[in-house]
Structure formats: structure tokens, C-alpha cells
Amino acid sequence: MSKLIALATSIAVLGGVWAFLALNPLAGAALVWVGFIAWGCYFHTGGDNAALQKTIAGMIFGAVMAGIALALVSGGALAGLGALGAPLIIAATVFPLVAVAGMNLLSVVPANVYGYAATAGLALTAGTAGNATMMNMSNPVLLVAVSVVLGALFGMASGKLAGMLGK
């Protein structure tokens, strides 16, 4: 089996397993789409142990920064500035996504951005922006973080399975 077909097969099989888990026993604790973002991030970051670490660290860092923005906006910070309040908070919380790139674990700026975007997107579409400080799975930061870890681990597993199938 060619390496490409081995990888396609491993991702298809494990992708189905991931979808089953996230939509059934892990429903409410993991998001299929965030897991797939982390899975892709793992491969575009190099598909090795360092990529696993950078994907998880970067995406969770981004999620935390989005959580800070969500908490500030939901809490009314800078509300006195009207329509400028939320954009200023967003600007202040996206700046670190790139500024930290000198740190090895946070050096993959796209991973940082994916975590931020996934968290903000989830919170804004699910109406959970006000839950960014909750200590349960209604907190979009926690839900994204769990999904990132599991998705990145599935990415690593699919790479290992592809290696076995391609031999």
C-alpha cells in the first residue's frame, strides 16, 4: 500500500472512530470539528512528537486568549466605548498569539490562531460567550481544550497507523 493510501485509510478509519466518540459517549465533552482542526494542525506542524506538543500548547493558548476576550466583552469591559469596546479587546488578545512565537511550544502561530478562532466561533454560535469563566464543560475554553488534546492524539495515532499500513 502506498504511503498516501495508507494515510488516507488510517485517517478515514480513525476519523470515523473519532466522530463516533465525539458524537456519542463524549457528546458535550468533545467537538468533532475542533478535533479535526487539531488533527490537521498536528500534520501541518510536522506530524511528530514536537508537532503534538506544539499543536496542543498553541491551540490551548489560543483558546485561553479567546476566553479572556470573551470574559472581558461579556463582563462589559470597555462597554463605555460602544462599538469600539469589543474590537479593542480582540486586538489586545490576538496580539499575544503572534508575540509569543519566540517560545518554542507556542512558535506555531497558526495553531495559536486556530485555538482562538475555534473558541470564539463556538462561543458566539452556541451562545456560551458568558460561560468563559465557568468550571464546567459549558465553558468554551475547556470544551475546545479537551477536543484539541483528543484530536491531536488521534492525529498522532493516524500517523502511526499509516506507518504500519504502509509497510
C-alpha positions as CSV (number, residue, x, y, z in Angstrom):
1,M,0.0,0.0,0.0
2,S,1.4,3.4,-0.9
3,K,2.1,5.9,1.9
4,L,-0.7,8.2,0.7
5,I,-3.3,5.4,0.6
6,A,-2.1,4.2,4.0
7,L,-2.6,7.7,5.5
8,A,-5.9,8.1,3.8
9,T,-7.1,4.8,5.1
10,S,-5.9,5.4,8.7
11,I,-7.5,8.9,8.7
12,A,-10.7,7.5,7.4
13,V,-10.9,4.7,9.9
14,L,-9.8,6.8,12.9
15,G,-11.9,9.7,11.7
16,G,-14.9,7.5,11.9
17,V,-14.0,6.4,15.4
18,W,-13.4,10.0,16.4
19,A,-16.7,11.1,15.1
20,F,-18.5,8.2,16.8
21,L,-16.8,9.0,20.2
22,A,-17.4,12.8,20.0
23,L,-21.0,12.5,18.9
24,N,-22.0,9.7,21.3
25,P,-20.2,8.8,24.5
26,L,-18.2,12.1,24.6
27,A,-21.0,14.4,23.4
28,G,-20.9,17.6,25.4
29,A,-17.3,16.9,26.3
30,A,-15.7,16.9,22.8
31,L,-16.4,18.6,19.5
32,V,-15.8,16.7,16.2
33,W,-14.9,19.8,14.3
34,V,-12.3,21.1,16.8
35,G,-10.7,17.6,17.0
36,F,-10.3,17.6,13.2
37,I,-8.8,21.1,13.3
38,A,-6.2,19.9,15.9
39,W,-5.7,16.7,13.8
40,G,-4.9,18.8,10.7
41,C,-2.7,21.2,12.8
42,Y,-0.7,18.2,14.0
43,F,0.1,17.2,10.5
44,H,0.8,20.7,9.1
45,T,3.1,21.3,12.1
46,G,5.3,18.3,11.2
47,G,3.4,15.2,12.3
48,D,5.9,14.2,15.1
49,N,6.2,14.4,18.9
50,A,7.2,18.1,18.7
51,A,4.1,18.8,16.5
52,L,1.9,17.1,19.0
53,Q,3.2,19.3,21.8
54,K,3.1,22.5,19.7
55,T,-0.4,21.8,18.5
56,I,-1.8,21.2,21.9
57,A,0.1,24.0,23.6
58,G,-0.6,26.5,20.8
59,M,-4.3,25.7,20.3
60,I,-5.0,25.8,24.1
61,F,-3.1,29.0,24.4
62,G,-5.3,30.5,21.7
63,A,-8.4,29.1,23.4
64,V,-7.3,30.8,26.7
65,M,-6.7,34.1,25.0
66,A,-10.2,33.9,23.3
67,G,-11.6,33.0,26.7
68,I,-10.1,36.2,28.2
69,A,-11.6,38.2,25.4
70,L,-15.0,36.5,25.8
71,A,-14.9,37.1,29.6
72,L,-14.0,40.8,29.2
73,V,-16.6,41.5,26.5
74,S,-19.3,39.6,28.4
75,G,-18.4,41.3,31.6
76,G,-18.8,44.7,30.0
77,A,-15.2,45.8,29.9
78,L,-14.8,48.8,27.7
79,A,-18.6,48.9,27.2
80,G,-18.3,52.7,27.6
81,L,-16.5,52.8,24.3
82,G,-19.6,51.5,22.5
83,A,-18.9,49.7,19.2
84,L,-15.1,50.1,19.7
85,G,-15.0,48.1,23.0
86,A,-15.1,44.6,21.7
87,P,-12.7,45.2,18.8
88,L,-10.2,46.7,21.2
89,I,-10.4,43.7,23.5
90,I,-10.0,41.4,20.5
91,A,-7.0,43.4,19.3
92,A,-5.4,43.2,22.7
93,T,-6.0,39.4,23.0
94,V,-4.8,38.5,19.5
95,F,-1.6,40.4,19.7
96,P,0.0,37.7,22.0
97,L,-0.9,35.0,19.5
98,V,2.0,36.1,17.4
99,A,4.1,37.9,20.0
100,V,4.8,34.6,21.9
101,A,6.1,32.8,18.7
102,G,9.7,33.1,20.1
103,M,8.7,30.5,22.7
104,N,9.3,27.0,21.3
105,L,5.9,25.5,22.4
106,L,4.0,28.5,21.1
107,S,6.0,29.0,17.9
108,V,3.3,27.7,15.5
109,V,1.3,30.9,15.1
110,P,-1.5,29.1,13.1
111,A,-2.0,26.7,16.0
112,N,-2.5,29.7,18.3
113,V,-4.9,31.3,15.9
114,Y,-6.9,28.0,15.4
115,G,-7.4,27.7,19.1
116,Y,-8.6,31.3,19.4
117,A,-10.9,31.0,16.3
118,A,-12.4,27.7,17.4
119,T,-13.2,29.0,20.9
120,A,-14.6,32.3,19.7
121,G,-16.6,30.6,17.0
122,L,-18.0,28.1,19.3
123,A,-18.9,30.7,22.0
124,L,-20.5,33.1,19.5
125,T,-22.5,30.4,17.7
126,A,-23.5,28.4,20.7
127,G,-24.3,31.5,22.8
128,T,-21.8,30.5,25.5
129,A,-19.6,33.6,25.5
130,G,-20.7,34.4,29.0
131,N,-19.5,30.9,30.2
132,A,-15.8,31.6,29.6
133,T,-15.2,31.6,33.4
134,M,-17.3,28.6,34.3
135,M,-15.5,25.5,35.6
136,N,-17.6,23.0,33.6
137,M,-18.0,21.8,30.1
138,S,-20.2,24.7,29.2
139,N,-17.0,26.8,29.2
140,P,-16.0,27.1,25.5
141,V,-12.3,27.2,26.5
142,L,-12.5,23.9,28.4
143,L,-14.6,22.2,25.7
144,V,-12.1,23.3,23.0
145,A,-9.1,22.3,25.1
146,V,-10.4,18.8,25.6
147,S,-11.2,18.5,21.9
148,V,-7.8,19.8,20.9
149,V,-6.0,17.2,23.0
150,L,-8.1,14.3,21.8
151,G,-7.9,15.5,18.1
152,A,-4.2,15.9,18.2
153,L,-3.8,12.4,19.8
154,F,-6.0,11.0,17.0
155,G,-3.7,12.7,14.5
156,M,-0.7,11.1,16.0
157,A,-2.4,7.7,16.1
158,S,-3.4,8.0,12.5
159,G,0.2,8.8,11.5
160,K,1.4,5.7,13.4
161,L,-1.3,3.5,11.9
162,A,-0.4,4.8,8.4
163,G,3.2,3.9,9.1
164,M,2.1,0.3,9.9
165,L,-0.2,0.1,6.9
166,G,2.4,1.5,4.5
167,K,4.9,-1.2,5.2
